[in-house]
Amino acid sequence: MAAKKAKAPPLLRTGAKAGLRVLVLSGPNLQLLGTREPEIYGRETLADIHERLVARGKELGAQVTARQSNHEGQLCDWIGEAGGAFEGILLNGAAYTHTSLALFDALKAVGLPCVEVHISNPEAREAYRHTSRIAPACIAKVSGFGADSYVLALEGLVRWLEKKKAR
Protein backbone atom coordinates (compact mmCIF):
# COMPACT_ATOMS: atom_id res chain seq x y z
CA MET A 1 0.00 0.00 0.00
CA ALA A 2 1.40 3.40 -0.98
CA ALA A 3 2.03 5.95 1.72
CA LYS A 4 -0.46 8.79 1.81
CA LYS A 5 0.98 12.14 0.73
CA ALA A 6 1.22 14.66 3.53
CA LYS A 7 -1.05 17.63 3.02
CA ALA A 8 0.81 20.91 2.67
CA PRO A 9 0.23 23.24 5.60
CA PRO A 10 -1.89 26.31 4.95
CA LEU A 11 -0.12 29.61 4.57
CA LEU A 12 -0.55 32.19 7.25
CA ARG A 13 -3.28 34.47 6.00
CA THR A 14 -2.66 38.20 5.96
CA GLY A 15 -6.34 39.05 5.99
CA ALA A 16 -6.56 39.70 2.26
CA LYS A 17 -8.72 36.93 0.82
CA ALA A 18 -9.99 37.41 -2.66
CA GLY A 19 -9.88 34.70 -5.27
CA LEU A 20 -6.50 35.51 -6.71
CA ARG A 21 -5.86 34.30 -10.23
CA VAL A 22 -2.44 32.91 -11.08
CA LEU A 23 -1.16 31.97 -14.53
CA VAL A 24 1.43 29.18 -14.61
CA LEU A 25 3.50 28.92 -17.77
CA SER A 26 6.00 26.21 -18.61
CA GLY A 27 8.33 26.36 -21.56
CA PRO A 28 9.96 24.00 -24.03
CA ASN A 29 10.27 20.27 -23.43
CA LEU A 30 8.50 20.34 -20.08
CA GLN A 31 5.70 18.26 -21.63
CA LEU A 32 8.29 15.47 -21.45
CA LEU A 33 8.51 15.51 -17.65
CA GLY A 34 8.21 12.06 -16.14
CA THR A 35 10.40 10.50 -18.80
CA ARG A 36 12.92 13.25 -19.59
CA GLU A 37 16.13 12.80 -17.60
CA PRO A 38 14.34 11.59 -14.46
CA GLU A 39 17.60 11.76 -12.50
CA ILE A 40 17.40 15.56 -12.92
CA TYR A 41 13.69 16.27 -13.32
CA GLY A 42 12.06 13.38 -11.42
CA ARG A 43 9.22 11.12 -12.51
CA GLU A 44 6.30 13.47 -11.96
CA THR A 45 4.61 14.59 -15.19
CA LEU A 46 3.67 18.16 -15.99
CA ALA A 47 0.00 17.11 -15.77
CA ASP A 48 0.70 15.85 -12.23
CA ILE A 49 2.30 19.18 -11.33
CA HIS A 50 -0.62 21.11 -12.80
CA GLU A 51 -3.09 19.03 -10.77
CA ARG A 52 -1.11 19.73 -7.61
CA LEU A 53 -1.04 23.45 -8.36
CA VAL A 54 -4.78 23.65 -8.97
CA ALA A 55 -5.46 21.77 -5.72
CA ARG A 56 -3.02 23.87 -3.69
CA GLY A 57 -4.39 27.01 -5.29
CA LYS A 58 -7.90 26.11 -4.08
CA GLU A 59 -6.55 25.63 -0.56
CA LEU A 60 -4.98 29.09 -0.76
CA GLY A 61 -8.04 30.76 -2.28
CA ALA A 62 -6.36 31.14 -5.68
CA GLN A 63 -7.50 30.02 -9.11
CA VAL A 64 -4.63 28.48 -11.07
CA THR A 65 -4.53 28.27 -14.85
CA ALA A 66 -1.58 26.21 -16.13
CA ARG A 67 -0.27 26.05 -19.70
CA GLN A 68 2.78 24.75 -21.54
CA SER A 69 4.26 25.59 -24.91
CA ASN A 70 7.43 24.80 -26.80
CA HIS A 71 7.06 28.10 -28.66
CA GLU A 72 8.51 31.35 -27.37
CA GLY A 73 5.93 33.47 -29.21
CA GLN A 74 3.04 31.54 -27.66
CA LEU A 75 4.47 32.10 -24.19
CA CYS A 76 4.84 35.81 -24.97
CA ASP A 77 1.23 35.94 -26.21
CA TRP A 78 -0.05 34.33 -23.00
CA ILE A 79 1.97 36.75 -20.88
CA GLY A 80 0.66 39.68 -22.93
CA GLU A 81 -2.94 38.53 -22.45
CA ALA A 82 -2.49 38.06 -18.68
CA GLY A 83 -2.95 41.71 -17.71
CA GLY A 84 -6.41 42.17 -16.18
CA ALA A 85 -7.07 38.43 -16.27
CA PHE A 86 -4.51 37.37 -13.62
CA GLU A 87 -2.87 38.88 -10.56
CA GLY A 88 0.43 37.04 -10.97
CA ILE A 89 2.49 34.62 -13.04
CA LEU A 90 4.69 31.62 -12.33
CA LEU A 91 7.09 31.07 -15.22
CA ASN A 92 9.36 28.14 -15.90
CA GLY A 93 10.92 29.42 -19.09
CA ALA A 94 13.04 26.25 -19.35
CA ALA A 95 15.79 26.83 -21.95
CA TYR A 96 14.24 30.22 -22.88
CA THR A 97 15.20 31.41 -19.39
CA HIS A 98 18.78 31.77 -20.58
CA THR A 99 18.14 33.25 -24.01
CA SER A 100 14.83 35.08 -24.28
CA LEU A 101 14.78 38.84 -24.22
CA ALA A 102 11.28 38.50 -25.68
CA LEU A 103 10.00 36.82 -22.49
CA PHE A 104 11.76 39.48 -20.40
CA ASP A 105 10.15 42.25 -22.47
CA ALA A 106 6.70 40.62 -22.24
CA LEU A 107 6.96 40.34 -18.45
CA LYS A 108 8.09 43.96 -18.14
CA ALA A 109 5.32 45.15 -20.46
CA VAL A 110 2.48 43.37 -18.66
CA GLY A 111 3.73 44.50 -15.25
CA LEU A 112 2.38 41.54 -13.26
CA PRO A 113 4.46 40.05 -10.46
CA CYS A 114 6.20 36.94 -11.72
CA VAL A 115 8.10 34.19 -9.94
CA GLU A 116 10.73 32.34 -11.95
CA VAL A 117 10.50 28.57 -11.35
CA HIS A 118 12.89 25.71 -12.07
CA ILE A 119 12.72 22.05 -11.10
CA SER A 120 16.49 21.73 -10.93
CA ASN A 121 18.94 24.35 -9.67
CA PRO A 122 20.31 26.04 -12.80
CA GLU A 123 23.28 27.50 -10.94
CA ALA A 124 24.40 23.96 -9.98
CA ARG A 125 24.35 22.80 -13.59
CA GLU A 126 26.14 23.75 -16.82
CA ALA A 127 27.63 27.26 -16.97
CA TYR A 128 25.27 28.38 -19.74
CA ARG A 129 22.35 27.83 -17.34
CA HIS A 130 23.75 30.24 -14.75
CA THR A 131 22.37 33.36 -16.41
CA SER A 132 18.67 34.14 -16.44
CA ARG A 133 17.40 36.70 -18.94
CA ILE A 134 13.99 36.77 -17.24
CA ALA A 135 15.15 37.17 -13.60
CA PRO A 136 15.31 40.99 -13.71
CA ALA A 137 11.58 41.03 -14.58
CA CYS A 138 10.66 38.70 -11.67
CA ILE A 139 10.00 39.36 -7.98
CA ALA A 140 11.53 36.03 -6.90
CA LYS A 141 12.92 32.68 -8.00
CA VAL A 142 12.31 29.17 -6.68
CA SER A 143 14.51 26.35 -7.93
CA GLY A 144 16.10 23.07 -7.00
CA PHE A 145 13.21 21.47 -5.11
CA GLY A 146 12.06 19.25 -7.94
CA ALA A 147 8.39 19.49 -8.85
CA ASP A 148 7.80 21.04 -5.41
CA SER A 149 9.45 24.20 -6.76
CA TYR A 150 6.18 25.01 -8.54
CA VAL A 151 4.12 24.60 -5.35
CA LEU A 152 6.58 26.59 -3.25
CA ALA A 153 6.55 29.34 -5.88
CA LEU A 154 2.74 29.40 -5.84
CA GLU A 155 2.68 29.68 -2.06
CA GLY A 156 5.23 32.48 -2.15
CA LEU A 157 3.43 34.39 -4.88
CA VAL A 158 0.06 34.12 -3.13
CA ARG A 159 1.61 35.34 0.12
CA TRP A 160 3.29 38.23 -1.71
CA LEU A 161 0.03 39.20 -3.45
CA GLU A 162 -1.97 39.03 -0.22
CA LYS A 163 0.54 41.24 1.60
CA LYS A 164 0.42 43.73 -1.25
CA LYS A 165 -3.40 43.81 -1.14
CA ALA A 166 -3.38 44.27 2.65
CA ARG A 167 -1.31 47.48 2.39
PyMOL commands that set and color helices and strands:
alter all, ss='L'
color gray80, all
select helices_A, chain A and resi 30-32+38-41+46-60+72-82+94-98+101-110+122-124+127-129+135-137+148-166
alter helices_A, ss='H'
color red, helices_A
select strands_A, chain A and resi 20-26+62-68+88-92+114-118+140-143
alter strands_A, ss='S'
color yellow, strands_A
deselect
rebuild
show_as cartoon
